[in-house]
Amino acid sequence: MNFELPQDPCAMGKVAVLFGGTSSERPVSLMSGEGVLGALRSLGVDAYAFDPAERPLQALRDEGFARAFIALHGRGGEDGTLQGALEWLNIPYTGSGVMASSVAMDKIATKRIWAAEGLSTPQWLSLSRDELTRERMRTIPDRLGLPVVVKPPHEGSSFGISKALGYSSMSEAVELALGYDEELLFEQCIEGPELTCAVLGEGEQAQALPVVEIRAPDGNYDYEHKYVSNDTKYHFGTLDAALEAEVQALVLRAYRLLGCRGWGRADLMLRASDRRPFLLEMNTSPGMTSHSLVPKAAAAVGLAYPQLCLWLLAQARLDRRA
């Protein structure tokens, strides 16, 4: 894979690395942002930390920032709202634009698009808080089987997600998810390896990076095993060539259908019974921590962390090409 880097990092101008924010993923964003900031500065980029939770976005224009590297995760940073503000401020930014960011942040909207286009994703149904009667909840396992994965559809980093192993545990799973969202996603549980596949670029030029198989203790890839402990193992090359190509092609199609650009990372399950991949979600502002998967996949094709950050920064643009 060939990812051409800018010859003069100083030509990027004054760069704001946006991280922190107010979402539940603030701690992860702080780790991502510190990493990106250090990497860009190490290459000579005139980069500065900027936390939207502490400063008004108008300061970006007032202080002459030429570009923004978005290292925010979750609501207010990954859902199109920040992207819309940067469009208004006329400051090019990394990652997907307003519409793609908004849609990808909504797991239900994302699944509807993928399903309408025939892409494989686990069966699901969605219910609002008002629809979650005891009688209605008892019908969910009948439709989706057991266990059922219960998710708040507008959160990331595994916040609020749990498996309901039976009828008795459904209420507890629902209560946890309702702490994060007013509408819940109930999803068929696909048993098998968990995969992730990153994409760099835009449109027909977008390229899928090598597929990563995630092996977390007891199959529980939660917040602790994503960002804190070192017990989770990440493996490349566990799929045969044909299946690797199939997963990459599926992820590229999913990425393009949502209109993503710059970069993204799809999470999938590989059904053990027939080795069929199922799309779970698309992340349009993936983590950039020491445990994060996009840097690991980029390193596997020879793109080190600082160079990855610089390449992403060079792709920054607006929806409207000003």
N, C-alpha and C positions, 0 to 999 in steps of 0.2 A: 504494500500500500504506500502511496506517495502523498504526503501531506506537506505542501510547500509552506515554509515559514517566511515571514517578512524579514528582509535583510537588515532593516534598521528599526529595532523595537521602539526607539525614541519617536519614530514617525507616528506611533499610535496616539500621540498627544497626551493630555492629562486624563488619566483613567481613574474612575471611581469603581472600587470593588464593593458591591452592595452585599452586605451580609448582616446577620442578626435578625432584625424584624420582630414581629409580634406573634407569629404563629406558634403552634405547639412544637414545631421543629426548630425553634430558635437555637437550642444548644448544638444541634447538628450543623446549622448554618454558620454558627460562630467558628466551628472547627473547619468547615469548608472554606470560609472566607479567609481565615488566617493562612491557610495553606496556599490559596490562590494568590493572595497579596504577597507573601514571601517569594513565591515562584516568579511572579512578574517582576518584582523588584530585582531579583537575582539576575535577570536578563537585561536590566537597564530600562524597564518601562517606568514611566513617571506615574506610579500607582499610589492611591490613597484609600484608606478604609472609610466606609460611609455606611452608617447604620440608620435605616429609615425610621427605626423606633425612637431615635434620639434627635434626628435632624429633619427639617422639611425638605421634600424633594426639590422645591424651587431653588435650594442652595446649589444644586448641581449645575443649573444654568448660570446662576449668579456668580459662581466661582470658576466658570469657564471649563467645565469638564467636557471633553470631546467624545468620550466613550464610557460605557458602563459594562462591567462584567457582573452578571447577576449570579450571586452565590447564595441567594435566598431560597428557602424551600417551603412548600406549603402555601397556605392562604396569605394573600397580600404580596406574594413574591413570585409565585409559580402559576397563578391562576388567571393571568391576563390583566389584573388591575394595575400592577406596577408597569407592565409593558405598555398599557394605554397611557399612563402618565408620562413615560419616557417618549412616546410618540408625540404627545402634546408639547413636551419640552424640546423636541427635535434632537434628542441625544441617542445615537445608535447604541444598541444593546445586544448582548450575546443571547443565543438560544432562539426559541420559537416566538412568533408574533402573538398578537392579542388573541385572535380566534383559536389558534392551535393550542395555546397555553390554557385558555379557558376550558376548552373541550376536554383536553387530556387530563386536567385536574379533576374532572367529574367522571368517575369510573363508570357510572351508569350510562352517560352520554357516549362515552368511548365505546362501551360494549355494544350499544345500539348501532353505531356506525360500523363497527367490525362485523357484527352479525348480519347486518343488511348487505354487506359486501361478500358474505360467505367465508369470512375468516374464522378459524376455530377459537372459541372462547368458552369457558364452562357455562352451563346453563345457569340462569339466575332469575331472580325476581326482586323488585324493589317495593318497599312500603314506607309510607310516612309515619310519623309518630301517631297521628290520629287513627291510622289504619291498623295499628299493632294491638289488636284485641287478642285475648287468650285463645279464642276460637280460631282466629286467623293464623296465629302462630303455630297452632297444632297441625295445620294443613301443610306447612312449609316442608317438613321432612318427607311428607307423602309425595310432593312434587319433585324435590331435589335429592332425595335420599339422605342417608346419614354417613358420616358427619356432615354438617352444614357449616360453611365459613360465613361468619357475620362480620360485615365491614361498614364503617362510616365512609361513604363514597368520596368525600372531599378531604381526606387526610392521607398522610404518608408516613414513612418510617415505622409502619406496623402499629401506629397508635389506634387503640380501640378495636383491633381485630382479634377475634377468637374463634375457636371451633366449638360448635354445639354438638356434643357426642350423642345426645339423645334428647327426647322430649323434655326431660326434667331440667336440662342445662340450657335450654333455649332462652328462657327468661333472663338468666344471668348474662348470657352473651349479648342479648338485646340491650339490657341496661347499661352494659359497658359501652357499647357503640353509641347509644343515645347521649352519652356524655360528650360526644364529639360532633354529632350531626343530628339534624331533624328528619332526615330520610336515610333509610338503611338499605344496604345491598346484601342480599342473601345469595350465596353462590355454591354451586355444586363443588364438592371437594374432590379434586383430582389427586389420586394417590400415585406418587412417583417422585423422581428427582426434580428439584427446583433449579431452573435455569435463568440466566439473564444474558441479554445481548445488547450491546451498545451500538449506536449509529452515529457517524460523523458526516456532516455535509447536508446538502439540500437537493431535492428533486431527484433526477436521474443520476446525478453525480454523488448522491449519498452512498456511503459504504458501511456495511455491517462489520463490526470487529469480531474477533473470535468469541464463541459462545463459552460462558463460564458456568460450570456446575457448582452449586452451593451445597455444602454438606455441613449442616448445623447440628449440634448435639440434640439427639432425639428428634431431629427434623423440625426443631423449633427455631426458626429464623426470626426472632423477635428483636426488639430494640437493643437489649443487652448483647445479643449475639451478632448484631449488625455493627455496633459502634464501640462497645466497651471491652468485651472479652476477646481473647485470641483463640478461642476454641473452634470457631467456624473455619472450615477449610474450603478453599476455592481451587477448582481444578479445570485446566484447559485440556482439550484433546480427548475427552471421555466419550465423545460421540464419533461414530464412523463418519467418513467424509460425506456420504450421501445425506445422512441425517443432519449433520452440521450445516450443509448447504440449504437443506429444507427449512431449518429453523431461521437461518439468516434471511432467506427469501421471504418467509412469513413476516419477520420483524420489519424488513424494509418496506413491504407493502403496507403494514400497519402504520408505520411512521409516515409514509407518504399520504395515506388516506386521511390522516389527521392534519396534514399540512405542516408538519414539524420541519424545523430547519436548525442548522447549527450543530445541534447534538441532541441526543436523547438516549434513553435506556428502557428496553422492554423487559418485563418480568414474565416468566412463563412457567408452566408445569409440564413435565413430560410423563404422560400416563404410562405406568409400568406395564400394563397388560398388553399394549400394542405399540408402545413407543411413539405415540402421537402427541405433538406439542399443542398446548393450549395457551393462548394469550391471556394474561391477567390485567396488566395495566401498562401505560406508557408514562415515563417520568421525563419531563421536559427541562428540569433543572436538577440533574442528578447530583448526588453527594460527591464531594471532592476531599473527603477526609482520608486519613491513613488506612482506613478499612474499606474505602469505597471501591466500587467495581469498575467504573469507567476508567480511572487511572490504571487499574490492573490490566484491563483488556488492551488499553493503548500501549502500555509498556510491552505487552506480548508481541506487538507488531513494530517495536522499535521507537515508539513515541514516548519519551520520558515525561514525567509530570510537568516540569517547567515548560517544555516545548508544547505539550498539550494545552496548557493554559494560554500560551502565546498564540497558538493556532486558533483557539476558540475566540480569543479577543480580536484577532484579525478578521473573523467572520461577522463581527458585530454590524448590524444594520437596522434600518427601520422597515416597517411594513410598507410604508410609502417611501419610495426611493428618492429621498430629498437630495 
